[in-house]
C-alpha cells in the first residue's frame, strides 16, 4: 500500500490532526439511588472546652483531633481524651467575643514532615490575620506560640462577618480562606460584589510552593491579570461563609453561607469547576432577591439548597460529606446544622436533584462540625463546651455484596477489516463493576503495515461513563491499488484512570485484508475518489461521509480528460479542506498552538500571532 505524497507541505500540517488533547473531567458527586436515611444522633460527649468553634485533624497518622476555642486556644483530643495542656495558646494576641476570636485551623499536606500549620484569627484591632505557626521541636502535642509568621492581614470595617474557615484543597494543595463581607447589616459597602475587595469572598492562596514567607497567587486563579480584581479571589458573592469543606472522595466543595434575616444556604462547586463563581450576595439571599429587589440574576450561581428561619433556625453551620466506614447509611451525605435550633440535615444529590432531609433535632448550639482522619464526624456545642460524635443509631445494615472489580480490555485479541472498508472499528470492553467512571488510553503502532502508507495512526482516550460496558475507536485504512497480502497493525491500551484495572488482552492485532489481485501501474492518488478520501484522512482524521466524498469527487471529475482543469480542481480541493472550519478548529489549531509555544520551524519563518486565536 504505497502512495506518493502530493502537496507535501499541506499534508505535513494535516498530520498534526492526529495529536490529541485529553481533558479528564471529574463530575460532581452523585449518589445513584436514595438510600434509607440514617437514624442520626449525637453521642459520646467530651467536655472541658470553652466556646469551641472549629475542628481539624493533622492527617499525620496520630488519630488526634484538634479543637479550636474562640478565646485563642487549640486543644488536643487523643484516644477520646482531652489533653490538659493546649496545643497552641495565642489568647494574648487576639480580640475575642461576638464573631471575633480564633476562628480557623488548617494543617497542610505533609504536616508530619513539615511541622507547621495555619490559623485564622482577628487581631487586637479586629482585623483578620492568617498566620503560620510551628510545632514544638520537643513535643508533638505542643506548638511554639512565638513562631508566628503572618501570611496576610485583611482590614475589617465592622466587628461581625469575619468568616474564619481555612482548608487546603484536596486536588491542588492551595489554602482556601473564607472571608465574610465585613459586617453590619445588608453589606452596606456592597463588598461581596466588589472584585477589588477581599471581603465577601473565598480566597485561594499558595502558601506552600517554595515556602514563601507570605503567599503567592496560583496562576490558575480565575481573576489573575483581570483589571480591577484582586487575584487572590477564587469565588465572590459570599455573606459569611463560616464553614466550608471538600468532599474527600470527590474533592467537590460545599460552602455554608450564613444568611441575613430570612434564609440560610448551601452552595456547591464541582471539583471540575475553574473558580470565579458569584454566589449572589447581596443581590440574593438564598434563592430570593435581596438588594435590589427585583434583581437581575444573570451570571449568578444560586445555592443548591436553602432553609428559612422558622422554628428557631437562625444561622447555618456547614459540615462535611461523610466518608467514614462505620455508618453505611451516612455514606455520601453532606451534613449541616443550625446554630440556634440545633437541627442537623443530610444533603444528597439523587438523579440530578438535590434533596435535603432533617435527620435530628439536638439541644446543642452547633458551632462547628469536624472529621477525624478516619472520616468520623463530630459536632461542637458552643454553649456547653462539649464535642459530640455524630452517629447512626439505626439497625445494622446488611452488607451489600462487593461488586467484582472493574477490568478493561480489548473485546478480542484480534480484529479484521477488509481494505476496501476504509475503516476498522475497535471495541474495548469493561467487565465487573460498571459503577466507576473510567478513562483508558489507546494507540496503534506498525506491525507489517506502515503508518501513513497503509493506515492512519490512532491515539486518544476512551471514556467509559458509569454503566458503560463498551467503547470504540476507529483505525482509518488506506484503500490503495497495491497487491501485497494481509498486513497487521498493533493495538495497545494503557494508562487506565479510575477505580479499575487493565486486564488481558490489553494488546491486540488488527489484520487488514488486501483486496487487490494485482498491483496497479498508476498512482492511486490519480484516482479522484482516492485523492478526496485521503484528504478526509489527513486533514480531518476521519472517514468521509458519502455525500461529501461524492461532492468533492464530482468536483474534479467534471473536468473529464482536461488535465489542466483537473489540476486546478485538485488544488482547489486541497485548499478547501485546509480552510474548512473543521480543520481550522482541530488539526490546524494544534499546529498554531505548537508553533506559538515553540517558535518557527527552521526555514519556514511564518509567524503565529496571538490574534489568530
KOLKELO-432020 format. One line per field, with one value per residue (C-alpha): residue number from 1; x, y, z. Coordinates in steps of 0.5 Angstrom, whole numbers. Layout:
# residues N
numar	NUM,... $
xx	X,... $
yy	Y,... $
zz	Z,... $
//
This chain:
# residues 613
numar	1,2,3,4,5,6,7,8,9,10,11,12,13,14,15,16,17,18,19,20,21,22,23,24,25,26,27,28,29,30,31,32,33,34,35,36,37,38,39,40,41,42,43,44,45,46,47,48,49,50,51,52,53,54,55,56,57,58,59,60,61,62,63,64,65,66,67,68,69,70,71,72,73,74,75,76,77,78,79,80,81,82,83,84,85,86,87,88,89,90,91,92,93,94,95,96,97,98,99,100,101,102,103,104,105,106,107,108,109,110,111,112,113,114,115,116,117,118,119,120,121,122,123,124,125,126,127,128,129,130,131,132,133,134,135,136,137,138,139,140,141,142,143,144,145,146,147,148,149,150,151,152,153,154,155,156,157,158,159,160,161,162,163,164,165,166,167,168,169,170,171,172,173,174,175,176,177,178,179,180,181,182,183,184,185,186,187,188,189,190,191,192,193,194,195,196,197,198,199,200,201,202,203,204,205,206,207,208,209,210,211,212,213,214,215,216,217,218,219,220,221,222,223,224,225,226,227,228,229,230,231,232,233,234,235,236,237,238,239,240,241,242,243,244,245,246,247,248,249,250,251,252,253,254,255,256,257,258,259,260,261,262,263,264,265,266,267,268,269,270,271,272,273,274,275,276,277,278,279,280,281,282,283,284,285,286,287,288,289,290,291,292,293,294,295,296,297,298,299,300,301,302,303,304,305,306,307,308,309,310,311,312,313,314,315,316,317,318,319,320,321,322,323,324,325,326,327,328,329,330,331,332,333,334,335,336,337,338,339,340,341,342,343,344,345,346,347,348,349,350,351,352,353,354,355,356,357,358,359,360,361,362,363,364,365,366,367,368,369,370,371,372,373,374,375,376,377,378,379,380,381,382,383,384,385,386,387,388,389,390,391,392,393,394,395,396,397,398,399,400,401,402,403,404,405,406,407,408,409,410,411,412,413,414,415,416,417,418,419,420,421,422,423,424,425,426,427,428,429,430,431,432,433,434,435,436,437,438,439,440,441,442,443,444,445,446,447,448,449,450,451,452,453,454,455,456,457,458,459,460,461,462,463,464,465,466,467,468,469,470,471,472,473,474,475,476,477,478,479,480,481,482,483,484,485,486,487,488,489,490,491,492,493,494,495,496,497,498,499,500,501,502,503,504,505,506,507,508,509,510,511,512,513,514,515,516,517,518,519,520,521,522,523,524,525,526,527,528,529,530,531,532,533,534,535,536,537,538,539,540,541,542,543,544,545,546,547,548,549,550,551,552,553,554,555,556,557,558,559,560,561,562,563,564,565,566,567,568,569,570,571,572,573,574,575,576,577,578,579,580,581,582,583,584,585,586,587,588,589,590,591,592,593,594,595,596,597,598,599,600,601,602,603,604,605,606,607,608,609,610,611,612,613 $
xx	0,5,3,7,5,3,2,7,7,0,0,5,1,-5,-1,-2,-9,-7,-5,-10,-11,-14,-19,-21,-27,-29,-36,-40,-41,-48,-51,-54,-60,-63,-61,-65,-63,-59,-62,-58,-56,-50,-47,-40,-39,-32,-33,-28,-28,-29,-33,-31,-32,-27,-24,-18,-14,-7,-7,-1,-3,-3,-11,-11,-17,-15,-21,-21,-23,-25,-21,-15,-13,-13,-14,-12,-16,-12,-16,-22,-19,-18,-11,-10,-5,-7,-3,-3,-5,-5,-10,-6,-5,-13,-19,-25,-32,-38,-36,-29,-23,-19,-23,-20,-14,-11,-6,-2,-1,5,5,8,15,13,12,8,0,-4,-9,-14,-16,-18,-12,-13,-15,-21,-17,-17,-10,-8,-1,3,6,11,10,15,21,21,13,9,3,5,6,11,7,13,14,9,9,4,1,-4,-8,-14,-18,-25,-29,-34,-34,-38,-38,-31,-31,-26,-25,-19,-18,-13,-15,-15,-13,-9,-6,-7,-10,-17,-20,-27,-28,-34,-37,-34,-40,-46,-53,-54,-47,-47,-41,-43,-36,-38,-40,-33,-28,-23,-24,-22,-28,-34,-30,-27,-19,-14,-7,-1,3,7,11,18,16,14,14,7,4,4,-2,-4,-3,-10,-14,-20,-18,-11,-9,-16,-16,-20,-20,-16,-12,-13,-20,-23,-30,-35,-42,-41,-44,-41,-38,-37,-35,-34,-31,-28,-31,-25,-28,-29,-26,-32,-33,-39,-40,-45,-46,-50,-56,-59,-65,-69,-65,-59,-56,-51,-47,-44,-38,-36,-29,-29,-30,-25,-27,-30,-37,-41,-46,-50,-50,-52,-56,-59,-61,-61,-66,-69,-67,-65,-62,-64,-71,-73,-66,-62,-59,-55,-48,-50,-49,-55,-55,-57,-61,-64,-68,-72,-71,-78,-78,-72,-67,-62,-55,-52,-46,-43,-41,-38,-39,-39,-34,-32,-33,-37,-44,-46,-53,-49,-44,-44,-49,-47,-48,-50,-54,-56,-53,-60,-64,-59,-62,-58,-60,-57,-56,-55,-56,-60,-62,-59,-64,-61,-65,-64,-67,-68,-65,-64,-66,-61,-61,-54,-52,-48,-42,-38,-37,-31,-28,-22,-17,-22,-27,-32,-36,-36,-40,-39,-43,-41,-45,-44,-36,-37,-36,-40,-39,-45,-47,-53,-57,-61,-61,-55,-54,-54,-47,-48,-45,-38,-38,-33,-27,-28,-23,-22,-19,-20,-26,-22,-14,-15,-19,-20,-22,-22,-18,-24,-28,-23,-24,-24,-28,-24,-28,-26,-30,-31,-32,-34,-36,-40,-41,-34,-32,-26,-21,-16,-11,-11,-5,-3,4,6,6,7,3,6,3,1,2,-3,-7,-7,-4,-10,-8,-13,-17,-23,-29,-33,-38,-42,-46,-42,-39,-36,-33,-30,-25,-23,-17,-17,-15,-12,-15,-10,-8,-3,-3,1,-3,-6,-2,-2,-3,-1,-6,-5,-9,-5,-6,-12,-15,-21,-23,-21,-15,-13,-14,-12,-12,-9,-6,-9,-7,-11,-11,-12,-14,-12,-17,-12,-11,-5,-1,-4,1,-2,-1,-8,-7,-9,-16,-21,-24,-18,-15,-21,-21,-14,-16,-21,-16,-10,-14,-20,-17,-24,-27,-31,-39,-42,-45,-38,-34,-39,-39,-31,-30,-35,-32,-26,-29,-33,-26,-27,-20,-18,-11,-10,-17,-16,-10,-14,-19,-15,-11,-18,-20,-14,-15,-22,-20,-14,-19,-25,-28,-27,-19,-18,-21,-18,-11,-9,-11,-6,-1,-1,-1,5,8,6,9,16,17,18,21,28,27,19,19,12,10,4,1,-4,-9,-10,-13 $
yy	0,5,12,18,25,31,38,35,42,42,35,35,40,36,30,34,32,26,30,29,34,30,33,29,32,29,30,33,28,24,18,14,12,15,10,10,16,15,15,21,22,26,21,20,28,30,36,41,46,54,56,51,54,49,42,40,33,33,27,25,18,20,20,26,31,39,43,51,55,62,65,63,56,50,44,36,30,24,17,20,24,32,33,38,43,47,45,53,59,66,69,75,76,76,80,75,76,76,74,75,71,65,62,57,52,48,43,43,36,33,36,31,32,40,41,48,50,56,59,65,70,77,81,87,92,87,85,78,75,69,66,60,57,52,45,45,41,37,36,34,36,43,49,55,61,65,62,66,68,73,71,76,81,84,90,89,95,92,87,82,77,75,69,64,58,55,49,46,44,36,37,43,44,51,55,57,62,64,72,75,81,86,86,91,89,88,89,97,97,92,89,82,84,88,84,90,88,81,81,77,72,65,66,61,63,59,59,52,53,55,56,63,68,70,67,67,68,61,62,59,63,66,73,73,79,82,89,92,85,82,76,72,71,64,66,72,74,71,74,70,63,61,54,50,43,39,32,28,23,27,34,38,44,45,52,54,62,65,69,76,76,70,65,60,57,51,53,48,48,42,39,40,48,53,58,65,63,69,66,72,76,82,81,75,72,65,64,71,78,82,88,91,87,86,84,81,74,74,71,68,61,60,55,48,49,54,54,59,62,59,54,58,57,63,61,55,51,48,41,35,30,23,18,14,7,6,8,6,10,16,15,21,25,32,34,41,44,51,54,57,51,45,41,37,36,31,33,29,29,24,23,30,33,36,33,35,31,34,28,30,36,37,41,44,50,47,52,47,40,36,30,26,22,16,20,20,26,31,37,42,45,52,54,48,47,40,36,30,24,24,17,13,9,5,-2,-5,-5,-12,-11,-10,-16,-13,-12,-15,-10,-7,-9,-6,-10,-11,-14,-19,-21,-20,-16,-16,-11,-11,-6,-3,-2,4,4,-1,0,-3,-5,-4,-8,-7,-13,-13,-7,-2,4,7,13,10,13,9,11,7,7,4,2,-1,-9,-11,-5,2,8,13,9,3,6,13,12,13,15,18,17,13,15,9,13,9,4,3,-3,-2,4,4,8,8,6,9,5,7,3,3,-1,-5,-13,-14,-19,-18,-13,-12,-6,-7,-4,-2,0,4,9,7,12,11,5,-1,-5,-7,-14,-18,-17,-10,-11,-14,-14,-11,-15,-11,-16,-14,-13,-12,-18,-14,-8,-2,1,8,12,11,19,20,17,23,18,16,23,26,21,22,29,27,22,27,34,31,25,21,17,21,22,19,26,30,24,25,32,33,27,30,37,34,29,35,37,30,29,36,35,43,43,37,40,47,43,38,45,48,41,42,49,48,42,47,53,48,50,43,43,50,48,42,40,47,50,45,47,54,53,49,54,60,56,53,58,58,51,52,55,57,64,64,68,66,71,72,75,69,65 $
zz	0,-2,-5,-7,-3,-6,-3,2,6,7,9,14,17,17,20,27,27,30,36,42,48,54,58,64,68,75,75,81,87,86,90,85,89,95,101,107,112,118,125,127,134,138,143,147,149,151,156,158,152,153,147,141,134,130,129,125,124,122,117,121,123,130,130,134,134,134,137,136,142,140,146,143,144,140,145,143,144,144,144,146,152,152,154,160,156,150,143,142,146,143,147,149,141,139,140,142,143,139,132,133,136,134,128,124,124,118,117,110,107,109,116,120,116,115,122,121,121,120,124,122,128,129,132,137,132,130,123,120,120,117,120,120,127,128,132,138,137,143,144,138,142,143,138,139,140,139,132,128,121,119,112,110,114,112,115,118,118,123,128,125,119,119,116,119,115,113,109,104,97,96,89,89,96,96,102,101,106,108,108,111,108,113,117,119,116,109,107,106,102,97,99,97,90,89,86,88,95,99,104,102,98,98,97,94,96,95,102,101,94,95,103,102,108,106,100,92,87,84,76,75,80,76,77,75,70,71,71,78,81,87,84,91,90,88,89,91,93,100,106,112,109,117,115,108,107,101,100,101,96,90,92,91,95,100,102,108,108,113,111,113,117,113,109,110,104,102,96,91,87,83,83,75,76,75,80,79,81,84,89,90,96,97,90,93,100,99,92,94,91,97,94,89,89,84,82,76,77,71,72,79,82,86,92,92,98,103,109,113,120,122,128,131,126,125,123,118,121,115,116,112,107,111,108,114,114,121,119,112,111,113,107,102,106,107,114,116,122,125,131,134,133,134,128,123,116,111,104,98,90,87,80,79,84,91,97,104,110,117,121,128,133,138,144,143,139,134,132,128,125,124,122,124,120,119,117,123,124,130,132,137,143,143,150,154,152,149,143,140,136,130,129,126,132,127,126,123,115,112,108,100,96,94,86,82,81,74,69,62,56,48,46,42,42,34,29,22,17,9,6,2,8,9,17,22,29,35,41,48,54,61,66,73,77,72,77,77,71,67,62,58,53,46,41,35,32,26,25,18,16,15,19,14,8,10,16,20,27,32,39,44,51,51,57,60,64,70,67,60,58,52,48,41,37,29,25,19,13,6,0,-5,-11,-9,-8,-2,2,9,14,21,26,33,38,45,52,58,63,66,70,75,80,76,73,66,64,58,53,53,47,40,33,27,20,14,9,2,-4,-10,-14,-18,-17,-21,-25,-24,-17,-13,-12,-19,-18,-16,-10,-7,-7,-4,1,3,5,10,13,13,15,19,21,20,14,9,9,3,1,2,-2,-8,-8,-8,-13,-18,-17,-20,-25,-28,-32,-36,-39,-39,-35,-33,-31,-26,-23,-22,-18,-14,-12,-10,-6,-2,-1,1,6,9,10,13,20,22,20,23,30,30,27,25,32,35,29,31,39,38,33,38,44,41,35,28,25,21,14,15,18,18,25,29,33,39,35,31,37 $
//
